[in-house]
Amino acid sequence: MTSLVLIRQLATCLMCMFLISGCAVHSGWDHDTAYSPHSERSVHVPPGHRPPPGQCRIWFPDRPPGHQPPPGECHELRYKVPAGGVLVQG
């Protein structure tokens, strides 16, 4: 009976750790690279094309800098990054 209780406690502990780890947020941004939520790759964004402070921009590595979408509000754009795009924070 004690081993069953121990297994349940361990399973509960692991489940809590799993759920809490999903709440982790990257607290800082590296302003020289942007990260894609769809992959582990990073891209370089030319300094003149970075969004203004407090705004974000969806960046497509396969497009020239002049053909990128305009900057916008980060809280809106973070949910609109399509596959192949990266979110750049100013």
Secondary structure, DSSP 8 states (H G I E B T S, - for coil): -HHHHHHHHHHHHHHHHHHHHTT-------TTEEE-TTSS-EEE--GGGS--TTEEEEE-TTS-GGGS---EEHHHHTT---TT-EEEE-
